[in-house]
Amino acid sequence: MFIDKEKCKRCGACFSECPYDLIVEDAEGFPKLRLAARKTCIACGHCVAVCSTGAITLPEMPVARSLAPAQCLPLLKDLRLTPEQADQFLRSRRSIRSYKDKLVPEEVVVQLLEIASFAPSAKNGQPARWIVTRTPEATSRLAELTVEFMAINNVFPGVIKNWEKGIDKILHGAPHVAVAHAPEDGFNPAEDCSLAAAYLELAAHAHGLGACWAGFLMEAAEGYHPIRELLGLPEGHGVHAALMFGYPRFRFGRIPPRRGVEVTWLS
Ligand SMILES: Cc1cc2nc3c(=O)[nH]c(=O)nc-3n(C[C@H](O)[C@H](O)[C@H](O)COP(=O)(O)O)c2cc1C
């Protein structure tokens, strides 16, 4: 069943929100799923989630699993952020480079990754897969291999020198690192993984954790086989984002300014 005619108000929200125009009106003005949905539906769930009366249930299709209103989390009014709260939250996320000597419980990591899966992705492909280090030793081994890569390629001598002195400028002594990878032949693997990582960073911030993009590791993972081997990257997958994370040692009480907006308006 796609539509419960007793519940449907014929408001048109499902027609308007379907990204591929897969819902049309029947003779009575009720929504009807086009046959093309069997091949084209991207299972974004918009039609089910936007319906204010819970009248729509997506049927099982070759391209998408069935989806009922009860499977969509209801939005709780009490949890709505004011614009001021949202502004401060977003502005106060910082790249964290000093970490406590404390592991993040695995269930917390899973909860954060779950939130990251709500990031937008091309065609709702959600291609990001994660590799997460469980221990500081595993994290440090990745930093060490990154230094090895730098030494072989004769780049970042300062970072190498610091490492030799016991100072980790690669993963900053973080207890964990999360690496996002995806099939290279997807639509937009780099954008999709980056957005998932951006969500992860914000989710970490919301949960009192800190994170920082691990650009050096990302670069090394691209071409240095020992890192790819240690990560156990599937064939054809590329590393498109990496974040070190843990509990921050310091709290930022102020928000540093940014360059400001540069915009060109067109009319
Ligand atoms: C793609 C990317 C790669 C980055 N790589 C590193 C890195 O390797 N090491 C690091 O300490 N910070 C890294 N950063 C963090 C930036 O330095 C940081 O976002 C910037 O200085 C602004 O600070 P904020 O994030 O606290 O606002 C990276 C950020 C991005 C987006």
The ligand as an SDF file (V2000), in Angstrom:
LIG
                    3D

 31 33  0  0  0  0  0  0  0  0999 V2000
   40.4950   19.1840    4.6610 C   0  0  0  0  0  0  0  0  0  0  0  0
   41.0900   19.6530    5.9570 C   0  0  0  0  0  0  0  0  0  0  0  0
   42.3120   19.1650    6.3690 C   0  0  0  0  0  0  0  0  0  0  0  0
   42.8490   19.5620    7.5950 C   0  0  0  0  0  0  0  0  0  0  0  0
   44.0120   18.9940    8.0200 N   0  0  0  0  0  0  0  0  0  0  0  0
   44.5070   19.3000    9.2500 C   0  0  0  0  0  0  0  0  0  0  0  0
   45.6750   18.6480    9.7420 C   0  0  0  0  0  0  0  0  0  0  0  0
   46.2640   17.7910    9.1080 O   0  0  0  0  0  0  0  0  0  0  0  0
   46.1230   18.9960   10.9710 N   0  0  0  0  0  0  0  0  0  0  0  0
   45.4820   19.9370   11.7420 C   0  0  0  0  0  0  0  0  0  0  0  0
   45.9340   20.1940   12.8530 O   0  0  0  0  0  0  0  0  0  0  0  0
   44.3670   20.5870   11.2980 N   0  0  0  0  0  0  0  0  0  0  0  0
   43.8510   20.2700   10.0820 C   0  0  0  0  0  0  0  0  0  0  0  0
   42.6960   20.8850    9.6280 N   0  0  0  0  0  0  0  0  0  0  0  0
   41.9910   21.8380   10.4970 C   0  0  0  0  0  0  0  0  0  0  0  0
   42.1410   23.2830   10.0440 C   0  0  0  0  0  0  0  0  0  0  0  0
   43.4530   23.7160   10.2940 O   0  0  0  0  0  0  0  0  0  0  0  0
   41.1010   24.1180   10.8130 C   0  0  0  0  0  0  0  0  0  0  0  0
   39.8110   23.7460   10.4120 O   0  0  0  0  0  0  0  0  0  0  0  0
   41.2700   25.6320   10.5970 C   0  0  0  0  0  0  0  0  0  0  0  0
   42.4950   26.0770   11.1010 O   0  0  0  0  0  0  0  0  0  0  0  0
   40.1530   26.4340   11.2750 C   0  0  0  0  0  0  0  0  0  0  0  0
   40.0910   26.1730   12.6720 O   0  0  0  0  0  0  0  0  0  0  0  0
   38.7280   25.6510   13.3360 P   0  0  0  0  0  0  0  0  0  0  0  0
   38.4080   24.3230   12.6890 O   0  0  0  0  0  0  0  0  0  0  0  0
   39.0050   25.5040   14.7950 O   0  0  0  0  0  0  0  0  0  0  0  0
   37.6860   26.6650   13.0460 O   0  0  0  0  0  0  0  0  0  0  0  0
   42.1600   20.5130    8.4000 C   0  0  0  0  0  0  0  0  0  0  0  0
   40.9210   21.0000    7.9690 C   0  0  0  0  0  0  0  0  0  0  0  0
   40.3720   20.5700    6.7820 C   0  0  0  0  0  0  0  0  0  0  0  0
   39.0070   21.0780    6.3730 C   0  0  0  0  0  0  0  0  0  0  0  0
  1  2  1  0
  2  3  1  0
  2 30  2  0
  3  4  2  0
  4  5  1  0
  4 28  1  0
  5  6  2  0
  6  7  1  0
  6 13  1  0
  7  8  2  0
  7  9  1  0
  9 10  1  0
 10 11  2  0
 10 12  1  0
 12 13  2  0
 13 14  1  0
 14 15  1  0
 14 28  1  0
 15 16  1  0
 16 17  1  0
 16 18  1  0
 18 19  1  0
 18 20  1  0
 20 21  1  0
 20 22  1  0
 22 23  1  0
 23 24  1  0
 24 25  2  0
 24 26  1  0
 24 27  1  0
 28 29  2  0
 29 30  1  0
 30 31  1  0
M  END
$$$$
